[in-house]
Amino acid sequence: MNTAANGNRQGVISTLSSAPSADGVWLGLRPVATLWVADVPVPEGALACVVVQGGVVQWVGPQAQVPTAFAALPRFDGQGAIATPGLVDCHTHLVYGGQRANEFAMRLAGATYEEVAKAGGGIVSSVRATREATEDELFALAVPRLQALLDEGVCAIEIKSGYGLALEHERKQLRVARRLGEALGVTVRTTFLGAHALPPEYAGRSQDYIDLVCHEMLPALAAEGLVDAVDVFCERIAFTLAETEQVFQAAQKLGIPVKLHAEQLSDMGGAALAARYGALSCDHIEHLSADGIAAMKAAGTVAVLLPGAYYTLRDTHLPPIAQLRDAGVPMAVSTDHNPGTSPALSLLLMANMACTLFRLTVPEALAGITTHAARALGLQHTHGLIASGRPANFVLWPVGEAAELAYWLGHKPACTIVRQGRIHGVLP
């Protein structure tokens, strides 16, 4: 234990800028081999060490071989905790107004996703509530949602727009996403999802709306530095393949990477299209075809699995997990937090559901919420692994084995979280 922190032992650390520095030698750690890149190999069964200096990991290896150059740094005793990279939630719609519990009841009564949307529910319901909310109101609503994820070890997160569907309201969502990252000290990647649904004022004028997205909304928001990636909902109830490609072309001209809500309800061929544009990820993919898998493999596109939406919608059409595995397509796992189809605020629960519903192995699930999730956000060089030269983002778990992270339901271990070089959660 760092003697300077004795007074905080077993205390909860602030999640804001007052959180103490993680600079020091972190001893007594048990590594998850597939999620560590050690400077010196750690013998099987040996305890490991992570050295943090200036908020950056400087050395990883056996605790018995810590270089003498770090002798003056404070010591932290991990007390045999399992150590993983910080978790990455790579697909969320975290900023929105209102909620849609009534739709949950409608689906229980037998309504389909498409029937709910046609009845005035679905995405356009959240659009109304989001448009009515101020930026400060949206921020206040989103803070506890994000905090719940951070308390569980999330160190990087994607937040999409798509509930504004007009320039001023899409801007409002993206500005809130940026504010959340700054206020809570977490890496936030923003994704412009203007092509999420057709707003009511554009009913019957889909092409006009796509023109607005491509020629006015996206250029303006990109110029304001609010867009890290661009996404589209390509589906029968949303946008066609041709309309999706128009948005991708607009993003390409601006040098912005793309992602896609692909093959959730039907096989639209969206994954193959997204792969042609070098998409970071294709998400949902329950109806992904063999051609789509091959295209994603060739492009290095990540498959993002969203078991929360699969569960909430009571879907029965499984994503092609075995085929993705055989093809070597990396599989990420995310909460897809949104008010309509995945009101989930636990990435560990999603790891469990990916194992139980989709038959992922525990190592696949853990890679899915760390390494592959980071890649799905273009953060593979800074997040998702414990390795020298990366910002200090890692979590110490007081569990007996790594499989427990995907085993427990509803259990939130009192973990120590190092996020952006600061200590959060319970000190070891």
C-alpha positions, 0 to 999 in steps of 0.5 A, spaced: 500 500 500 502 507 498 503 510 505 501 516 502 494 513 501 493 510 508 488 514 510 484 512 504 484 505 505 478 501 503 475 508 501 471 510 495 476 515 490 473 521 487 471 520 479 473 527 478 480 531 477 481 530 484 482 522 484 490 521 486 495 519 481 496 512 479 504 513 478 508 508 482 510 501 482 503 496 482 505 489 485 502 483 487 498 482 480 496 476 476 496 477 469 491 475 464 496 473 459 492 474 452 491 481 455 498 483 457 504 485 453 510 484 458 517 487 457 519 481 460 515 475 460 512 473 466 513 466 468 506 462 469 503 462 476 508 468 478 506 475 480 506 481 475 508 488 476 506 494 472 510 501 473 506 507 471 510 514 471 507 520 468 500 517 467 503 512 462 505 505 463 513 504 463 514 497 464 510 491 465 513 484 467 515 479 473 514 483 480 521 480 482 525 483 476 522 491 477 528 495 474 532 499 479 530 505 475 523 505 478 526 504 486 524 511 488 516 511 486 511 509 490 508 502 491 501 499 491 500 492 493 495 489 488 494 483 493 493 478 488 488 481 484 487 479 477 489 485 472 486 487 466 486 492 461 480 498 462 474 495 459 471 499 453 464 500 451 464 500 443 457 501 442 452 506 446 447 511 445 448 514 452 445 521 451 438 522 450 432 524 453 426 520 456 425 513 456 421 507 453 419 503 458 412 503 454 415 499 448 418 494 453 410 492 455 408 493 447 413 488 445 411 483 451 404 484 448 407 481 442 408 487 438 415 487 433 420 492 433 417 494 426 410 495 429 413 499 435 416 503 430 410 504 425 406 506 431 410 512 433 415 509 438 422 507 437 427 511 435 422 517 433 420 517 440 427 518 443 427 524 438 422 528 441 424 527 448 431 529 446 429 535 442 425 538 448 431 537 452 436 542 453 444 541 453 444 541 460 439 537 462 441 531 457 448 532 461 445 531 467 441 525 465 447 522 462 452 522 468 449 517 472 448 512 466 456 513 464 458 513 472 455 506 472 459 504 467 465 507 469 464 504 476 465 497 473 471 498 470 470 502 463 476 506 461 473 508 454 467 509 451 463 510 444 457 515 444 453 516 438 448 521 436 442 520 432 436 522 437 436 529 434 436 528 427 437 536 426 443 539 426 442 543 432 440 537 436 445 532 433 450 538 435 447 538 442 448 530 443 455 530 441 457 536 445 454 533 451 458 527 449 465 531 449 463 534 456 462 527 459 469 525 457 472 532 460 468 532 466 468 524 468 475 523 466 474 518 461 476 517 453 470 518 449 469 517 442 463 520 438 460 517 433 455 521 428 449 517 427 444 522 423 442 517 419 439 513 424 431 514 422 427 519 418 425 525 422 417 526 422 418 532 418 422 528 412 416 523 412 416 520 404 422 525 403 428 520 405 433 522 399 432 530 401 434 528 409 440 524 406 442 530 402 441 534 409 446 529 413 451 529 407 451 536 405 450 540 411 450 536 418 456 532 417 460 537 414 458 542 420 459 538 425 466 535 423 468 542 422 466 543 430 471 537 432 465 533 434 465 527 430 470 521 430 466 516 426 460 516 422 455 511 423 448 509 419 442 504 421 442 500 414 435 496 415 428 496 412 425 501 417 431 505 416 436 507 410 437 503 404 444 500 401 444 506 396 443 511 402 448 508 406 453 509 401 452 516 400 453 517 407 459 513 407 462 517 401 461 524 405 465 521 411 470 519 406 471 526 403 472 528 410 477 523 412 472 520 417 472 513 419 465 509 418 461 504 422 455 501 421 448 498 424 448 492 419 444 486 418 440 486 425 433 485 422 435 482 415 441 481 410 441 488 407 448 487 404 451 492 409 457 489 412 460 488 405 458 495 403 461 497 410 468 493 409 469 496 402 469 503 405 474 500 411 469 500 416 472 500 423 466 495 425 459 492 423 454 492 429 449 487 431 450 482 425 445 477 427 443 476 419 450 477 417 452 473 410 458 469 408 460 474 403 459 479 409 464 475 413 469 474 408 469 482 406 470 484 413 475 479 414 479 482 408 478 489 411 480 488 418 473 490 420 471 488 427 464 484 428 461 488 434 456 483 438 450 486 442 447 481 446 443 486 450 439 488 444 438 481 442 435 479 449 431 485 450 428 484 443 427 476 444 431 475 438 432 468 436 436 469 430 443 468 432 449 472 429 454 467 425 459 466 431 462 460 429 463 462 422 466 469 424 471 465 429 473 460 423 474 466 419 478 470 424 474 476 424 475 479 431 469 480 435 467 485 440 462 485 445 458 492 447 452 494 451 449 498 446 446 502 451 439 505 449 432 507 451 429 502 447 432 496 445 438 495 450 437 499 457 443 496 459 449 499 464 453 493 465 459 491 460 460 485 465 453 482 464 454 483 456 460 479 457 456 473 461 450 474 455 455 473 450 457 467 453 451 464 455 447 466 449 452 467 443 456 461 446 463 465 446 468 462 450 471 466 456 477 469 453 473 471 447 468 475 451 474 478 455 478 480 449 471 482 446 470 488 452 477 490 451 482 489 446 477 488 440 472 493 443 478 498 442 480 496 435 472 497 434 473 505 436 480 505 432 483 506 439 488 499 439 494 503 440 492 506 446 487 502 449 485 494 450 491 491 452 496 492 458 503 494 455 508 499 455 507 506 452 500 506 453 496 511 457 495 507 464 488 504 464 487 498 467 483 494 473 484 490 479 479 485 480 479 481 487 476 475 484 479 468 484 480 467 476 478 471 470 472 467 468 469 470 474 468 476 470 463 473 465 460 468 471 457 472 476 450 476 474 449 482 477 455 482 482 460 488 481 466 487 485 470 492 489 475 493 484 481 498 483 480 502 477 486 506 474 483 511 468 487 516 464 493 515 470 488 516 476 486 512 481 478 510 482 474 506 485 477 502 492 484 502 493 487 495 494 
